[in-house]
Amino acid sequence: MATINENYLKLKAGYLFPEIARRVNVFAEANPDEKLIRLGIGDVTEPLPEACRTAMIQAVQEMGDRSTFMGYGPEQGYAWLREKIAAHDFHARGCEIEPGEIFISDGSKCDTGNILDIFGRNNTIAVTDPVYPVYVDTNVMAGHTGPANQAGEYQGLVYLPITAQNNFTAEIPDQKIDLIYLCFPNNPTGAVATKAHLQAWVDYAKTHRSIIFFDAAYEAFITNPELPHSIYEIEGARDCAIEFRSFSKNAGFTGTRCAFTVVPKTLSAKATDGSDVELWKLWNRRQSTKFNGVSYVVQRGAEAVYSPEGQAQVRELVSFYLENANMIREQLTAAGMRVYGGVDAPYVWVQTPNNLSSWEFFDKLLHTCHVVGTPGSGFGAAGEGYFRISAFNSRENVEEAMKRITEKFKV
Ligand SMILES: *Cc1c(COP(=O)(O)O)cnc(C)c1O
């Protein structure tokens, strides 16, 4: 008889978004004429840049001609895309990353989960609280945790609280951690990391021979010139960090699918016999075996992000969302709320007014303003008392939502 991976039974059954949907549906059924505005979703709303569409259309035409047709591509991605990434995203910032260290994929969500394939079972793993839930759930699936407690925390994971008290940047732990997930600019808090903060993590990781998983999906939203876009801007990071990047949030590829992961050839970790093994070799082997590359058409679309037109169009898209974020910040502040993030990130992290719980605030906003956001407690216990508002929306919806909140919501 077939048996299952019992680790899946430990997963808290995707509580957050189904519960939001349930409450929204109850409201919508009782109030069928009210127009709801959803500022809860972490998905982009604006269409693909023209440069990307033009490149993809041309690539489709090439696929229709025997002389230019492309079959299987390299599992690691086409060299022309990896070279552009290395030049624009790394060399231009003084980071020594070579094209061969860049692995093109169909998403950072899958890469942040898949990366666990090449690590052992007995690592100590730390995540921030609140956190992007994928990091936690993929560790549960891989059998790296025990069951969850009442607060939803899994036995065996180390949770590093991020709150207003520490500027939403985790304190460097006293204990030894082997694998650390960091996400900057942060989802859900919109917080950023200074070079000094990342340097402290890199120094920690080098001391303990830990590996940092650095999720930079939102790097394009950084406007402050002092802030690092890549962890490889930090001295020593080539010896302790894997970086995840995506075209989802900068170029609107959430539905098109293209991302990349950087595994420096200088990274290694221990085998049980005490030898050091290069992580690049293992990830290359993993990808070559379990992955067959991103479609030629989509990689051409991603390449166009680096053309002069593509760069200008992406900057325009990002600025559009950042203007939304700025409006959200200003209006909520005017309404008497305390807000964080939303400056170098598309998320505004709101401290719930009057000590309301995250869900109480959710219900109040839904019923008085017909605006939907995301309760902070859904991202972890330390998110209680906070609320995430996403700037990924049309200008019209953001303006209308903010108007309703400033007019109707009494703090
Ligand atoms: C959106 C997002 C990603 C990107 O995921 P893709 O699979 O590339 O679309 C990665 N990390 C975080 C934290 C995100 O919010």
The ligand as an SDF file (V2000), in Angstrom:
LIG
                    3D

 15 15  0  0  0  0  0  0  0  0999 V2000
    6.4210   37.7410   -4.8000 C   0  0  0  0  0  0  0  0  0  0  0  0
    7.5310   37.1940   -3.9990 C   0  0  0  0  0  0  0  0  0  0  0  0
    8.5120   36.4030   -4.5910 C   0  0  0  0  0  0  0  0  0  0  0  0
    8.5150   36.1240   -6.0660 C   0  0  0  0  0  0  0  0  0  0  0  0
    7.9480   34.8850   -6.3240 O   0  0  0  0  0  0  0  0  0  0  0  0
    7.8680   34.3400   -7.8210 P   0  0  0  0  0  0  0  0  0  0  0  0
    7.6670   32.8720   -7.6240 O   0  0  0  0  0  0  0  0  0  0  0  0
    9.1710   34.6390   -8.4930 O   0  0  0  0  0  0  0  0  0  0  0  0
    6.7010   34.9970   -8.4950 O   0  0  0  0  0  0  0  0  0  0  0  0
    9.5510   35.9370   -3.8000 C   0  0  0  0  0  0  0  0  0  0  0  0
    9.6190   36.2440   -2.4860 N   0  0  0  0  0  0  0  0  0  0  0  0
    8.6960   37.0030   -1.8900 C   0  0  0  0  0  0  0  0  0  0  0  0
    8.8520   37.3360   -0.4570 C   0  0  0  0  0  0  0  0  0  0  0  0
    7.6110   37.4900   -2.6180 C   0  0  0  0  0  0  0  0  0  0  0  0
    6.6870   38.2430   -2.0070 O   0  0  0  0  0  0  0  0  0  0  0  0
  1  2  1  0
  2  3  1  0
  2 14  2  0
  3  4  1  0
  3 10  2  0
  4  5  1  0
  5  6  1  0
  6  7  2  0
  6  8  1  0
  6  9  1  0
 10 11  1  0
 11 12  2  0
 12 13  1  0
 12 14  1  0
 14 15  1  0
M  END
$$$$
